[in-house]
Amino acid sequence: SEERKKHDVVIVPIISPYRQSRREARKSLIPDFYEIYFSASLDCVKQRDVKGLYAESANGSINNLIGVSSTNPYQPPESPDFIINTEKESIQQSVENLFCFTMICLKVNHAKQMKKRE
């Protein structure tokens, strides 16, 4: 994409509940795509729910909520490039882990580019 050409790193924070969508994103952006899985249990996510979606789902106001509905399950990544467990890590630790992983990816990509130039 145009943004990738302008910047070393573009972080796209999206909720991507389906494996097929993630596969398609990876395929279209390879070799510069890294899937980072921010992991938390459903109970933890419900506790953090500032919009009240899980409460609305429980009382029947919302149908087919991803991860709650048996017809619309969340599909965890099968092999993400990196996992950040937000249930066990503080926000600060999660940010530091994301930063470190990003720096490693930049160094690896830079080394690959230098090797191509040789």
N, C-alpha and C positions, 0 to 999 in steps of 0.2 A: 504494500500500500504506500501511498504518498507519505504518510507519517513515518513509516519505517525508514524511508530514505533520508528524512530530515534529522532523525534522532538515533542515538545508540540504543535506547531502550524505550519501548512503549508498553506500559502496563495497562491491561484492559480488565478491569474488575467486573466480571459478569457472573450471574448465577446461571450455571449451565447444568441442569439436572439430568440431561440425557447423554449417554455415552456416544451415540451417533453424532450428535452436534459437536462434541469435543473432537471426535475423530476427523470430522470435516474441517474444523478450524485448524487442527494440526496439519492436515494434508495441504491445506491452502497456504500455510505459512512456513512449512519446513524449508530450510533447516533452522529457522530463527524462532521457533515456537517452543515455549516451556510451559507445561501445565503445572500449576501450583494448586494443591488441594488444601483448602482451609477446613480442617476437620473439627467437628463437634458432634456430640450425640444429639438425637432429636430432643431429649429432655432439656439439654443445655440450650438448644436453639429456642425451644418454647419459653424458657425463662428469660431469654434476651429479647423476646418478641415485642418491640415497642409499638408496632402497628396493631397488635391484638388479633392477627390473622388466625393463630392457632386456637384462641378462645372462640372466635367466630366459627371456625371449622368444627370445634367440639359441640357448639350449640346448634349446628346445622345451617347457619347463615351463609357459610361458604362451602361449596361442594368441590370435590376434586382437587384439594390443596396438595401440591407436590410434597411427597414425603409422608403424607398422612393418609391419603386416599389409597386404597388397595389397587385402584385402577390407574393411579398416577404416581408410582413409586419414584423416589430419588435413586438414581443409579450412581453410586460412588465410582470414582475413577479406578480403572483396573491397574494402571501403571503410571501414576503421575510422576513428573520429574522431581517434585519436591513436595513434602507434606509439612504443613504448619498446624499443630494441634492447638487450636485456640481455646479448647476446654481446659487444657493443662498448663498452657503458657500464659503469662501476662501479656497485655497489649504491647508493652515495651519489648518483651522477649520476642514476640511474634514479628514486630517491626524489624528488630535486629536480625532475626533469622532470614526474613525476606531480603533485607539489604545485603547480607553476606552471600546469599544464594545468587542474587543479581550480580554482585561483583565477581563471583566465580564464573558465571556465564559470560560476562563481558571479557574477562581474561582469556577464557577458552576461545571465544569468538575472535578476539584480537590475535591470538596465537595462530589460529587457522588462517586468518587473512594474511598474516606475515609469511606463513609457509607458502601460500599461493603465489606470493610475489617473488619468492626465491627461484 
